[in-house]
């Protein structure tokens, strides 16, 4: 079935695709829809997110007319750099030059769920990188410098397509909270070594008091982590590290560690 292509400023293309876990008829259906849509729009490659299906699937038509069907791709090696002049259906009638890797190595699943590996160079490597970008919620604009993005934004607005780009920062504010929590947990862990030394009871009591205050500090840091993380999640909606699921996973990990250390310290120091 031929599907509509997601076009700027529609942000559905900025949603990270979910990995395929069940290889059934739904996968076959998405692959066929991609092929039908590619033929209808005369394009040689397409990612599922480009037709608003958030599944980690892409299809590339090869020179001999056969199709390369790639599911759950992961780039595991890269080499060289090349300036690539690119255009994309998401930003109609625009062309921009970005840097790409000259060669990549990747692993992926086929439609039967069997893992495959491949090495790609030249045009194929560039095409794969472009489509994999889409699967991870990125677009051509994500590879551009800020001034180029602003120029593209203005160009699109002049063509009657007003919108704005969101770009993920390399360091998030909530990362500072994560760093502080790691340090607090490290020093809490050191207190578990207390029985190895001949400290006076008063010193041991002070160490236990430190553990209790450190646990309170960790709770406050977690609250700050969530508050800032939620704010950043609203600001950078396409950034995968801003998703609430990731934050919950991180919080649970630190809570479990803190509880384990506190219980152990209580047993060892009291």
Buried (B, 14 or more C-beta within 10 A) or exposed (E): EEBEBBBBBBBEBBBBBEBBEEBEEEBEEBBEBBBBBBEEEEBEBBBBBBBBBBBBBBBBBEEEEEBBBBBBBEBEEBEEEEEBEBEBBBBEEBEBEBEBBBBBBBBBBBBEBEEEEBEBEEEBBBBBBBBBBBBBBBBBBBBBEEEBBEBBBEBBEEEEBEEEBBBBEEEBEBBBBBEBBEEBBEEBBEBBEBEEEEBEEEEBEEBBEBBEEBBEBBEEBBEBBBEBBBEBBEEBBBBBBBBEEBBEEBBEEBBEBBEBBBEBBEEBBE
